[in-house]
Amino acid sequence: MARPRTVSDEAILDAALGVAHRRGPANVTFASVSEVAGLSPATLVQRFGSKEALLRAALERAWDFLDAATAREDERQPLTPEGAVQIVTELWPATEADDAYAEGLLLLYEDMRDPILRQRGVTWRTALTRALGRRLSNDPARQALMGQLMASQWQGAQIWWAFGREGRGRDVVAGELRAWLEAAGMER
């Protein structure tokens, strides 16, 4: 008879994500995750098989969270340019310190080199640009372009902010997006 699990796979994956955000993906090891999750490294090996499988499962969980948050904000935010700013602003983790967020950008490397995770990014991009585009243009032919342009502006603003880390990231990025809307001649 199998022993009942005292710690869920989801809790383990959350612990692995925490390690990845604080220390970088290279430091997601069975030992580092076991310290946070309260399970032995051997138990983690039994459940996930390899460090790579553990990291991939954790990053897929992060994509699940991002997909759900994007869908939630798409439902919540008004169909206005300011609603588009609010979608991406709300995707910024509210409880995470700015330094941790900037360090979390290291996870993009893992997403880009793994074909399964890379496809998750492509799928999310489609959903995000559709949500943004509907708020930036009433013309269906322009919605995809406008959504992609704003998503690119948003991503670039985050990267540039991460270099200097001046001001609260979420606020700085939102300000840049509002300036972009103004420069593009869109009312908020």
KOLKOLTI-559377 format. One record per atom (N, C-alpha, C): z, y, x. Coordinates in nm, 2 decimals. Layout:
<sites>
+--------+--------+--------+
!     zz !     yy !     xx !
+--------+--------+--------+
!      Z !      Y !      X !
...
+--------+--------+--------+
</sites>
This chain:
<sites>
+--------+--------+--------+
!     zz !     yy !     xx !
+--------+--------+--------+
!   0.00 !  -0.12 !   0.08 !
!   0.00 !   0.00 !   0.00 !
!   0.00 !   0.12 !   0.09 !
!  -0.09 !   0.22 !   0.06 !
!  -0.10 !   0.34 !   0.14 !
!   0.01 !   0.43 !   0.11 !
!   0.05 !   0.50 !   0.21 !
!   0.16 !   0.60 !   0.20 !
!   0.10 !   0.73 !   0.13 !
!   0.18 !   0.79 !   0.04 !
!   0.13 !   0.91 !  -0.03 !
!   0.12 !   1.02 !   0.07 !
!   0.02 !   1.11 !   0.05 !
!   0.00 !   1.22 !   0.14 !
!   0.10 !   1.33 !   0.10 !
!   0.17 !   1.38 !   0.20 !
!   0.27 !   1.49 !   0.18 !
!   0.20 !   1.62 !   0.20 !
!   0.09 !   1.63 !   0.27 !
!   0.02 !   1.75 !   0.30 !
!  -0.13 !   1.72 !   0.26 !
!  -0.18 !   1.81 !   0.17 !
!  -0.32 !   1.79 !   0.12 !
!  -0.42 !   1.83 !   0.23 !
!  -0.54 !   1.77 !   0.21 !
!  -0.65 !   1.81 !   0.30 !
!  -0.67 !   1.96 !   0.30 !
!  -0.66 !   2.02 !   0.18 !
!  -0.68 !   2.16 !   0.17 !
!  -0.58 !   2.24 !   0.25 !
!  -0.46 !   2.20 !   0.25 !
!  -0.35 !   2.27 !   0.33 !
!  -0.38 !   2.26 !   0.48 !
!  -0.43 !   2.14 !   0.52 !
!  -0.47 !   2.12 !   0.66 !
!  -0.59 !   2.21 !   0.69 !
!  -0.69 !   2.22 !   0.61 !
!  -0.80 !   2.30 !   0.64 !
!  -0.76 !   2.45 !   0.64 !
!  -0.67 !   2.49 !   0.55 !
!  -0.62 !   2.63 !   0.56 !
!  -0.55 !   2.65 !   0.69 !
!  -0.47 !   2.56 !   0.74 !
!  -0.41 !   2.57 !   0.87 !
!  -0.51 !   2.58 !   0.98 !
!  -0.62 !   2.50 !   0.97 !
!  -0.72 !   2.51 !   1.07 !
!  -0.79 !   2.65 !   1.07 !
!  -0.82 !   2.70 !   0.95 !
!  -0.88 !   2.83 !   0.94 !
!  -0.79 !   2.94 !   1.00 !
!  -0.66 !   2.92 !   0.97 !
!  -0.56 !   3.02 !   1.03 !
!  -0.57 !   3.02 !   1.18 !
!  -0.57 !   2.90 !   1.24 !
!  -0.58 !   2.89 !   1.39 !
!  -0.71 !   2.95 !   1.43 !
!  -0.82 !   2.92 !   1.36 !
!  -0.95 !   2.97 !   1.40 !
!  -0.95 !   3.13 !   1.40 !
!  -0.89 !   3.18 !   1.30 !
!  -0.89 !   3.33 !   1.29 !
!  -0.80 !   3.39 !   1.39 !
!  -0.68 !   3.33 !   1.42 !
!  -0.59 !   3.39 !   1.51 !
!  -0.63 !   3.37 !   1.66 !
!  -0.67 !   3.25 !   1.69 !
!  -0.69 !   3.21 !   1.83 !
!  -0.84 !   3.18 !   1.86 !
!  -0.93 !   3.18 !   1.77 !
!  -1.07 !   3.15 !   1.79 !
!  -1.10 !   3.00 !   1.76 !
!  -1.22 !   2.98 !   1.73 !
!  -1.26 !   2.84 !   1.69 !
!  -1.24 !   2.74 !   1.80 !
!  -1.26 !   2.78 !   1.92 !
!  -1.24 !   2.68 !   2.04 !
!  -1.10 !   2.63 !   2.04 !
!  -1.01 !   2.70 !   1.98 !
!  -0.87 !   2.66 !   1.99 !
!  -0.82 !   2.58 !   1.87 !
!  -0.92 !   2.54 !   1.78 !
!  -0.89 !   2.45 !   1.67 !
!  -0.89 !   2.31 !   1.72 !
!  -0.77 !   2.26 !   1.75 !
!  -0.76 !   2.13 !   1.81 !
!  -0.66 !   2.05 !   1.71 !
!  -0.66 !   1.92 !   1.73 !
!  -0.56 !   1.85 !   1.65 !
!  -0.42 !   1.89 !   1.68 !
!  -0.39 !   1.92 !   1.80 !
!  -0.25 !   1.96 !   1.84 !
!  -0.22 !   2.10 !   1.78 !
!  -0.31 !   2.20 !   1.79 !
!  -0.28 !   2.33 !   1.73 !
!  -0.27 !   2.33 !   1.58 !
!  -0.35 !   2.25 !   1.52 !
!  -0.35 !   2.24 !   1.37 !
!  -0.22 !   2.17 !   1.33 !
!  -0.18 !   2.06 !   1.40 !
!  -0.06 !   1.99 !   1.37 !
!   0.06 !   2.07 !   1.37 !
!   0.07 !   2.17 !   1.46 !
!   0.18 !   2.26 !   1.47 !
!   0.20 !   2.34 !   1.34 !
!   0.09 !   2.38 !   1.29 !
!   0.09 !   2.47 !   1.17 !
!   0.10 !   2.38 !   1.04 !
!   0.03 !   2.27 !   1.04 !
!   0.03 !   2.19 !   0.92 !
!   0.16 !   2.10 !   0.90 !
!   0.22 !   2.07 !   1.02 !
!   0.34 !   1.99 !   1.01 !
!   0.31 !   1.84 !   1.01 !
!   0.20 !   1.80 !   1.05 !
!   0.16 !   1.66 !   1.06 !
!   0.13 !   1.63 !   1.21 !
!   0.13 !   1.50 !   1.24 !
!   0.11 !   1.46 !   1.38 !
!  -0.04 !   1.47 !   1.41 !
!  -0.08 !   1.49 !   1.53 !
!  -0.22 !   1.49 !   1.57 !
!  -0.29 !   1.36 !   1.53 !
!  -0.22 !   1.25 !   1.54 !
!  -0.28 !   1.12 !   1.51 !
!  -0.32 !   1.11 !   1.36 !
!  -0.23 !   1.17 !   1.27 !
!  -0.26 !   1.18 !   1.13 !
!  -0.39 !   1.26 !   1.10 !
!  -0.40 !   1.37 !   1.18 !
!  -0.52 !   1.45 !   1.16 !
!  -0.65 !   1.38 !   1.21 !
!  -0.64 !   1.30 !   1.31 !
!  -0.75 !   1.22 !   1.36 !
!  -0.79 !   1.12 !   1.26 !
!  -0.69 !   1.06 !   1.19 !
!  -0.72 !   0.96 !   1.09 !
!  -0.79 !   1.02 !   0.97 !
!  -0.76 !   1.14 !   0.94 !
!  -0.82 !   1.21 !   0.82 !
!  -0.95 !   1.27 !   0.85 !
!  -0.97 !   1.32 !   0.97 !
!  -1.10 !   1.40 !   0.99 !
!  -1.19 !   1.34 !   1.10 !
!  -1.13 !   1.25 !   1.18 !
!  -1.21 !   1.18 !   1.28 !
!  -1.24 !   1.25 !   1.41 !
!  -1.28 !   1.37 !   1.41 !
!  -1.31 !   1.45 !   1.53 !
!  -1.27 !   1.60 !   1.51 !
!  -1.25 !   1.66 !   1.62 !
!  -1.23 !   1.81 !   1.62 !
!  -1.34 !   1.88 !   1.55 !
!  -1.46 !   1.84 !   1.58 !
!  -1.58 !   1.90 !   1.52 !
!  -1.58 !   1.89 !   1.37 !
!  -1.55 !   1.77 !   1.32 !
!  -1.55 !   1.74 !   1.18 !
!  -1.44 !   1.83 !   1.11 !
!  -1.32 !   1.84 !   1.17 !
!  -1.21 !   1.92 !   1.12 !
!  -1.26 !   2.07 !   1.11 !
!  -1.32 !   2.12 !   1.22 !
!  -1.36 !   2.26 !   1.22 !
!  -1.47 !   2.28 !   1.11 !
!  -1.57 !   2.19 !   1.10 !
!  -1.67 !   2.21 !   1.00 !
!  -1.62 !   2.21 !   0.86 !
!  -1.52 !   2.11 !   0.83 !
!  -1.46 !   2.11 !   0.70 !
!  -1.39 !   2.24 !   0.67 !
!  -1.32 !   2.29 !   0.77 !
!  -1.25 !   2.42 !   0.75 !
!  -1.34 !   2.53 !   0.72 !
!  -1.45 !   2.54 !   0.80 !
!  -1.55 !   2.64 !   0.78 !
!  -1.62 !   2.63 !   0.65 !
!  -1.65 !   2.51 !   0.60 !
!  -1.71 !   2.49 !   0.47 !
!  -1.61 !   2.54 !   0.36 !
!  -1.48 !   2.51 !   0.38 !
!  -1.38 !   2.57 !   0.29 !
!  -1.39 !   2.72 !   0.28 !
!  -1.40 !   2.78 !   0.40 !
!  -1.41 !   2.93 !   0.41 !
!  -1.54 !   2.97 !   0.33 !
!  -1.65 !   2.90 !   0.34 !
!  -1.77 !   2.94 !   0.26 !
!  -1.74 !   2.92 !   0.11 !
!  -1.67 !   2.82 !   0.08 !
!  -1.63 !   2.80 !  -0.07 !
!  -1.56 !   2.92 !  -0.12 !
!  -1.46 !   2.97 !  -0.04 !
!  -1.38 !   3.09 !  -0.08 !
!  -1.47 !   3.21 !  -0.09 !
!  -1.56 !   3.23 !   0.01 !
!  -1.65 !   3.34 !   0.00 !
!  -1.75 !   3.34 !  -0.12 !
!  -1.80 !   3.22 !  -0.14 !
!  -1.89 !   3.20 !  -0.26 !
!  -1.81 !   3.24 !  -0.39 !
!  -1.69 !   3.19 !  -0.40 !
!  -1.61 !   3.22 !  -0.52 !
!  -1.58 !   3.37 !  -0.53 !
!  -1.54 !   3.43 !  -0.42 !
!  -1.51 !   3.57 !  -0.42 !
!  -1.63 !   3.65 !  -0.46 !
!  -1.75 !   3.62 !  -0.41 !
!  -1.87 !   3.69 !  -0.44 !
!  -1.90 !   3.68 !  -0.58 !
!  -1.89 !   3.56 !  -0.64 !
!  -1.92 !   3.54 !  -0.78 !
!  -1.82 !   3.62 !  -0.87 !
!  -1.70 !   3.62 !  -0.83 !
!  -1.59 !   3.69 !  -0.90 !
!  -1.62 !   3.84 !  -0.90 !
!  -1.65 !   3.90 !  -0.79 !
!  -1.68 !   4.04 !  -0.78 !
!  -1.81 !   4.08 !  -0.85 !
!  -1.91 !   3.99 !  -0.85 !
!  -2.03 !   4.01 !  -0.92 !
!  -2.00 !   4.03 !  -1.07 !
!  -1.91 !   3.95 !  -1.12 !
!  -1.87 !   3.95 !  -1.26 !
!  -1.79 !   4.08 !  -1.29 !
!  -1.71 !   4.12 !  -1.20 !
!  -1.61 !   4.23 !  -1.22 !
!  -1.66 !   4.37 !  -1.20 !
!  -1.75 !   4.39 !  -1.11 !
!  -1.79 !   4.52 !  -1.07 !
!  -1.90 !   4.58 !  -1.15 !
!  -1.90 !   4.71 !  -1.18 !
!  -2.00 !   4.77 !  -1.27 !
!  -2.14 !   4.76 !  -1.20 !
!  -2.24 !   4.77 !  -1.28 !
!  -2.38 !   4.77 !  -1.24 !
!  -2.42 !   4.91 !  -1.19 !
!  -2.35 !   4.96 !  -1.09 !
!  -2.38 !   5.09 !  -1.03 !
!  -2.38 !   5.08 !  -0.88 !
!  -2.43 !   5.18 !  -0.81 !
!  -2.43 !   5.17 !  -0.66 !
!  -2.28 !   5.16 !  -0.61 !
!  -2.19 !   5.23 !  -0.67 !
!  -2.05 !   5.22 !  -0.63 !
!  -2.00 !   5.08 !  -0.66 !
!  -2.05 !   5.01 !  -0.76 !
!  -2.01 !   4.87 !  -0.79 !
!  -2.05 !   4.78 !  -0.67 !
!  -2.17 !   4.82 !  -0.61 !
!  -2.22 !   4.74 !  -0.49 !
!  -2.12 !   4.76 !  -0.38 !
!  -2.08 !   4.88 !  -0.35 !
!  -1.98 !   4.91 !  -0.25 !
!  -1.85 !   4.83 !  -0.27 !
!  -1.81 !   4.83 !  -0.40 !
!  -1.69 !   4.76 !  -0.43 !
!  -1.70 !   4.61 !  -0.41 !
!  -1.81 !   4.55 !  -0.44 !
!  -1.83 !   4.41 !  -0.41 !
!  -1.80 !   4.38 !  -0.27 !
!  -1.87 !   4.45 !  -0.18 !
!  -1.85 !   4.41 !  -0.04 !
!  -1.71 !   4.46 !   0.02 !
!  -1.66 !   4.56 !  -0.04 !
!  -1.53 !   4.61 !   0.00 !
!  -1.42 !   4.50 !  -0.04 !
!  -1.44 !   4.45 !  -0.16 !
!  -1.34 !   4.35 !  -0.20 !
!  -1.35 !   4.22 !  -0.13 !
!  -1.46 !   4.19 !  -0.06 !
!  -1.48 !   4.07 !   0.02 !
!  -1.40 !   4.08 !   0.16 !
!  -1.36 !   4.20 !   0.19 !
!  -1.28 !   4.22 !   0.31 !
!  -1.14 !   4.17 !   0.28 !
!  -1.09 !   4.07 !   0.36 !
!  -0.96 !   4.02 !   0.33 !
!  -0.85 !   4.12 !   0.33 !
!  -0.79 !   4.14 !   0.22 !
!  -0.69 !   4.24 !   0.20 !
!  -0.56 !   4.22 !   0.28 !
!  -0.53 !   4.09 !   0.30 !
!  -0.40 !   4.06 !   0.37 !
!  -0.42 !   4.05 !   0.52 !
!  -0.54 !   4.05 !   0.57 !
!  -0.56 !   4.02 !   0.71 !
!  -0.56 !   4.15 !   0.79 !
!  -0.49 !   4.15 !   0.90 !
!  -0.49 !   4.27 !   0.99 !
!  -0.63 !   4.29 !   1.04 !
!  -0.66 !   4.42 !   1.07 !
!  -0.80 !   4.45 !   1.12 !
!  -0.83 !   4.37 !   1.25 !
!  -0.74 !   4.36 !   1.34 !
!  -0.76 !   4.29 !   1.46 !
!  -0.80 !   4.15 !   1.44 !
!  -0.73 !   4.08 !   1.34 !
!  -0.76 !   3.94 !   1.31 !
!  -0.89 !   3.93 !   1.25 !
!  -0.93 !   4.03 !   1.17 !
!  -1.06 !   4.03 !   1.10 !
!  -1.17 !   4.04 !   1.21 !
!  -1.16 !   4.13 !   1.31 !
!  -1.25 !   4.14 !   1.41 !
!  -1.26 !   4.01 !   1.49 !
!  -1.15 !   3.95 !   1.52 !
!  -1.15 !   3.82 !   1.59 !
!  -1.22 !   3.71 !   1.51 !
!  -1.21 !   3.72 !   1.38 !
!  -1.27 !   3.62 !   1.29 !
!  -1.42 !   3.63 !   1.30 !
!  -1.48 !   3.73 !   1.35 !
!  -1.62 !   3.74 !   1.36 !
!  -1.67 !   3.63 !   1.46 !
!  -1.58 !   3.58 !   1.54 !
!  -1.62 !   3.47 !   1.63 !
!  -1.67 !   3.35 !   1.55 !
!  -1.62 !   3.33 !   1.43 !
!  -1.65 !   3.22 !   1.35 !
!  -1.80 !   3.22 !   1.32 !
!  -1.87 !   3.33 !   1.32 !
!  -2.01 !   3.34 !   1.29 !
!  -2.09 !   3.25 !   1.39 !
!  -2.05 !   3.25 !   1.51 !
!  -2.12 !   3.17 !   1.61 !
!  -2.12 !   3.02 !   1.56 !
!  -2.00 !   2.97 !   1.52 !
!  -2.00 !   2.83 !   1.47 !
!  -2.09 !   2.81 !   1.35 !
!  -2.09 !   2.91 !   1.26 !
!  -2.17 !   2.90 !   1.14 !
!  -2.32 !   2.90 !   1.18 !
!  -2.36 !   2.98 !   1.28 !
!  -2.50 !   2.99 !   1.31 !
!  -2.55 !   2.87 !   1.39 !
!  -2.46 !   2.80 !   1.46 !
!  -2.51 !   2.69 !   1.54 !
!  -2.51 !   2.55 !   1.47 !
!  -2.44 !   2.55 !   1.35 !
!  -2.44 !   2.43 !   1.28 !
!  -2.53 !   2.44 !   1.16 !
!  -2.63 !   2.34 !   1.15 !
!  -2.73 !   2.36 !   1.04 !
!  -2.67 !   2.36 !   0.90 !
!  -2.57 !   2.28 !   0.87 !
!  -2.51 !   2.28 !   0.74 !
!  -2.44 !   2.41 !   0.71 !
!  -2.37 !   2.46 !   0.80 !
!  -2.30 !   2.59 !   0.78 !
!  -2.40 !   2.71 !   0.78 !
!  -2.51 !   2.70 !   0.86 !
!  -2.61 !   2.80 !   0.86 !
!  -2.68 !   2.80 !   0.72 !
!  -2.70 !   2.69 !   0.66 !
!  -2.76 !   2.69 !   0.52 !
!  -2.66 !   2.75 !   0.42 !
!  -2.53 !   2.73 !   0.44 !
!  -2.44 !   2.79 !   0.35 !
!  -2.45 !   2.94 !   0.36 !
!  -2.48 !   3.00 !   0.48 !
!  -2.50 !   3.14 !   0.49 !
!  -2.62 !   3.19 !   0.42 !
!  -2.73 !   3.11 !   0.43 !
!  -2.86 !   3.15 !   0.37 !
!  -2.83 !   3.15 !   0.21 !
!  -2.77 !   3.05 !   0.16 !
!  -2.74 !   3.04 !   0.02 !
!  -2.65 !   3.16 !  -0.03 !
!  -2.55 !   3.19 !   0.05 !
!  -2.46 !   3.30 !   0.02 !
!  -2.54 !   3.44 !   0.02 !
!  -2.62 !   3.45 !   0.12 !
!  -2.70 !   3.58 !   0.14 !
!  -2.78 !   3.60 !   0.01 !
!  -2.84 !   3.49 !  -0.04 !
!  -2.92 !   3.51 !  -0.17 !
!  -2.84 !   3.56 !  -0.28 !
!  -2.72 !   3.50 !  -0.30 !
!  -2.63 !   3.54 !  -0.41 !
!  -2.58 !   3.68 !  -0.39 !
!  -2.54 !   3.72 !  -0.27 !
!  -2.49 !   3.85 !  -0.24 !
!  -2.60 !   3.96 !  -0.26 !
!  -2.72 !   3.93 !  -0.20 !
!  -2.83 !   4.03 !  -0.21 !
!  -2.87 !   4.05 !  -0.36 !
!  -2.87 !   3.94 !  -0.44 !
!  -2.90 !   3.95 !  -0.58 !
!  -2.79 !   4.04 !  -0.65 !
!  -2.67 !   4.01 !  -0.62 !
!  -2.56 !   4.09 !  -0.68 !
!  -2.57 !   4.24 !  -0.64 !
!  -2.59 !   4.27 !  -0.52 !
!  -2.61 !   4.41 !  -0.47 !
!  -2.73 !   4.47 !  -0.53 !
!  -2.84 !   4.40 !  -0.53 !
!  -2.97 !   4.46 !  -0.58 !
!  -2.96 !   4.50 !  -0.72 !
!  -2.90 !   4.42 !  -0.80 !
!  -2.89 !   4.46 !  -0.95 !
!  -2.81 !   4.59 !  -0.97 !
!  -2.73 !   4.63 !  -0.87 !
!  -2.65 !   4.75 !  -0.88 !
!  -2.72 !   4.87 !  -0.81 !
!  -2.83 !   4.84 !  -0.74 !
!  -2.90 !   4.95 !  -0.66 !
!  -3.03 !   4.99 !  -0.72 !
!  -3.09 !   4.90 !  -0.81 !
!  -3.22 !   4.93 !  -0.87 !
!  -3.23 !   4.87 !  -1.00 !
!  -3.29 !   4.94 !  -1.09 !
!  -3.33 !   4.88 !  -1.22 !
!  -3.46 !   4.81 !  -1.22 !
!  -3.53 !   4.83 !  -1.11 !
!  -3.67 !   4.77 !  -1.09 !
!  -3.65 !   4.63 !  -1.03 !
!  -3.68 !   4.52 !  -1.11 !
!  -3.66 !   4.39 !  -1.05 !
!  -3.74 !   4.37 !  -0.92 !
!  -3.85 !   4.43 !  -0.90 !
!  -3.93 !   4.42 !  -0.78 !
!  -3.86 !   4.48 !  -0.66 !
!  -3.78 !   4.57 !  -0.68 !
!  -3.71 !   4.64 !  -0.57 !
!  -3.57 !   4.58 !  -0.54 !
!  -3.51 !   4.51 !  -0.64 !
!  -3.37 !   4.47 !  -0.63 !
!  -3.35 !   4.38 !  -0.50 !
!  -3.44 !   4.29 !  -0.47 !
!  -3.42 !   4.20 !  -0.36 !
!  -3.42 !   4.28 !  -0.23 !
!  -3.51 !   4.38 !  -0.22 !
!  -3.52 !   4.46 !  -0.10 !
!  -3.39 !   4.55 !  -0.08 !
!  -3.35 !   4.61 !  -0.19 !
!  -3.24 !   4.70 !  -0.18 !
!  -3.11 !   4.62 !  -0.15 !
!  -3.10 !   4.51 !  -0.22 !
!  -2.98 !   4.42 !  -0.19 !
!  -2.97 !   4.38 !  -0.04 !
!  -3.09 !   4.34 !   0.01 !
!  -3.09 !   4.30 !   0.15 !
!  -3.06 !   4.42 !   0.24 !
!  -3.12 !   4.54 !   0.21 !
!  -3.09 !   4.65 !   0.30 !
!  -2.94 !   4.69 !   0.30 !
!  -2.88 !   4.69 !   0.18 !
!  -2.74 !   4.72 !   0.18 !
!  -2.65 !   4.61 !   0.25 !
!  -2.69 !   4.49 !   0.23 !
!  -2.62 !   4.38 !   0.30 !
!  -2.63 !   4.40 !   0.45 !
!  -2.75 !   4.43 !   0.50 !
!  -2.77 !   4.45 !   0.64 !
!  -2.68 !   4.57 !   0.69 !
!  -2.68 !   4.68 !   0.61 !
!  -2.60 !   4.80 !   0.65 !
!  -2.45 !   4.76 !   0.65 !
!  -2.41 !   4.68 !   0.56 !
!  -2.27 !   4.64 !   0.55 !
!  -2.23 !   4.56 !   0.67 !
!  -2.32 !   4.46 !   0.71 !
!  -2.29 !   4.37 !   0.82 !
!  -2.29 !   4.45 !   0.95 !
!  -2.39 !   4.54 !   0.96 !
!  -2.39 !   4.63 !   1.08 !
!  -2.27 !   4.72 !   1.09 !
!  -2.23 !   4.78 !   0.98 !
!  -2.11 !   4.86 !   0.98 !
!  -1.99 !   4.79 !   1.03 !
!  -1.97 !   4.66 !   0.98 !
!  -1.86 !   4.58 !   1.03 !
!  -1.86 !   4.56 !   1.18 !
!  -1.98 !   4.53 !   1.23 !
!  -1.99 !   4.50 !   1.37 !
!  -1.96 !   4.62 !   1.45 !
!  -2.02 !   4.74 !   1.41 !
!  -1.99 !   4.86 !   1.49 !
!  -1.84 !   4.90 !   1.48 !
!  -1.78 !   4.88 !   1.36 !
!  -1.64 !   4.91 !   1.35 !
!  -1.56 !   4.82 !   1.44 !
!  -1.60 !   4.69 !   1.45 !
!  -1.52 !   4.60 !   1.53 !
!  -1.52 !   4.64 !   1.68 !
!  -1.62 !   4.71 !   1.73 !
!  -1.62 !   4.75 !   1.87 !
!  -1.52 !   4.86 !   1.89 !
!  -1.51 !   4.96 !   1.80 !
!  -1.42 !   5.07 !   1.83 !
!  -1.29 !   5.05 !   1.76 !
!  -1.29 !   4.98 !   1.65 !
!  -1.16 !   4.96 !   1.57 !
!  -1.09 !   5.09 !   1.54 !
!  -1.16 !   5.19 !   1.51 !
!  -1.10 !   5.32 !   1.48 !
!  -1.09 !   5.33 !   1.32 !
!  -0.97 !   5.35 !   1.27 !
!  -0.94 !   5.35 !   1.13 !
!  -0.93 !   5.22 !   1.07 !
!  -0.89 !   5.21 !   0.95 !
!  -0.88 !   5.08 !   0.88 !
!  -1.02 !   5.03 !   0.85 !
!  -1.06 !   4.92 !   0.89 !
!  -1.19 !   4.86 !   0.88 !
!  -1.25 !   4.87 !   0.74 !
!  -1.18 !   4.82 !   0.65 !
!  -1.23 !   4.82 !   0.51 !
!  -1.27 !   4.96 !   0.46 !
!  -1.19 !   5.06 !   0.49 !
!  -1.22 !   5.20 !   0.45 !
!  -1.33 !   5.26 !   0.53 !
!  -1.34 !   5.23 !   0.66 !
!  -1.45 !   5.29 !   0.74 !
!  -1.58 !   5.23 !   0.69 !
!  -1.59 !   5.10 !   0.67 !
!  -1.71 !   5.04 !   0.62 !
!  -1.75 !   5.09 !   0.49 !
!  -1.66 !   5.10 !   0.40 !
!  -1.69 !   5.15 !   0.26 !
!  -1.74 !   5.30 !   0.27 !
!  -1.68 !   5.38 !   0.36 !
!  -1.73 !   5.51 !   0.38 !
!  -1.88 !   5.52 !   0.44 !
!  -1.91 !   5.43 !   0.53 !
!  -2.04 !   5.42 !   0.58 !
!  -2.14 !   5.38 !   0.47 !
!  -2.10 !   5.29 !   0.39 !
!  -2.19 !   5.24 !   0.28 !
!  -2.21 !   5.36 !   0.18 !
!  -2.11 !   5.43 !   0.15 !
!  -2.13 !   5.55 !   0.06 !
!  -2.22 !   5.65 !   0.13 !
!  -2.21 !   5.67 !   0.25 !
!  -2.30 !   5.76 !   0.32 !
!  -2.44 !   5.71 !   0.32 !
!  -2.46 !   5.58 !   0.33 !
!  -2.59 !   5.52 !   0.33 !
!  -2.65 !   5.54 !   0.19 !
!  -2.57 !   5.52 !   0.08 !
!  -2.62 !   5.54 !  -0.05 !
!  -2.66 !   5.69 !  -0.07 !
!  -2.59 !   5.78 !  -0.02 !
!  -2.62 !   5.92 !  -0.03 !
!  -2.75 !   5.95 !   0.04 !
!  -2.76 !   5.90 !   0.17 !
!  -2.88 !   5.92 !   0.24 !
!  -3.01 !   5.86 !   0.18 !
!  -2.99 !   5.75 !   0.10 !
!  -3.10 !   5.69 !   0.03 !
!  -3.12 !   5.75 !  -0.10 !
!  -3.04 !   5.86 !  -0.14 !
!  -3.07 !   5.93 !  -0.26 !
!  -3.01 !   5.86 !  -0.38 !
!  -2.92 !   5.78 !  -0.37 !
!  -2.86 !   5.70 !  -0.48 !
!  -2.72 !   5.76 !  -0.52 !
!  -2.71 !   5.79 !  -0.65 !
!  -2.58 !   5.84 !  -0.69 !
!  -2.48 !   5.72 !  -0.70 !
!  -2.35 !   5.75 !  -0.68 !
!  -2.26 !   5.64 !  -0.68 !
!  -2.22 !   5.61 !  -0.82 !
+--------+--------+--------+
</sites>
